[in-house]
């Protein structure tokens, strides 16, 4: 959330958003940190056209204005409300885990996932942020079972055969 709150209009140029600072809430006030936590956390993301239009539609006076000028409590409150309306419990930080897990499910190579998420090591990406999805796990299990069933010469496993 601090990186999102730290984005300024000047960070968006020619469809590329540079994530280069954070805006933290410390001791009851906002504190802007002009550099990210690690060198690799500073990154550039090519945005889809619809996001560019949304950002450009936000009223602002200059490039130093923050794209998301609200405090973290308001963001957290609205995210919680949206998630609950869909039957989910979700924090803003959970979105980083979801993003990493989606990239895993889509087969995005680790190097690109690390670059997009700002993670400096594959171990952080894999052991902390990437998780499996139930439906994808079922497909993997079926693929592995299918492989061994083919070796054994069986079309389908006994539990898959219809019962009479």
C-alpha positions, 0 to 999 in steps of 0.5 A: 500500500505504501508504494501505491500511496507513493505514486505521483502523476509524474511517475507515469510517462508514455504508458510506463509507471515507475514505482520509486517511492513509498508513502508510509503512515508512521506515528500518526502522520504520512512520511514520504520515503523517496526511495524504495525498501530495496534497489530492486523494488524500484521498477517500471510497469507498462500499464494497460490503456484503461489504467492510464485513462483512469489515472489521467482522469484524476484531477491534479495540478502538477506532476508532484501530486499523489495519484492516491491522495487518501490515507491508508485507513480509507483505502483499507476500509474501502478494500475491506468493504469491496471484498466482503461484498464478494464474500472475501476477506482481503488485505491490501498486502494480500494483493501482492500474494495474489499477484505472485500466485497468478503469475505462477499459475500463468507460467510467468518465469520467475525473473519477470515475476520478480521484476514486476513485484520488486522481489530481489530473490527467487526464494522470497518470491517462492517461499513467501508470496507464491501460493497454489490455487485449488482448481489449478492444483486439481488440474496438476493432480489430474495431469500427474495421475493421467501420466501414471495411468498411461504408463500402467495402461489404464484409461482412467483410475478405478475411482473414476469408473462409473458405479452401477 
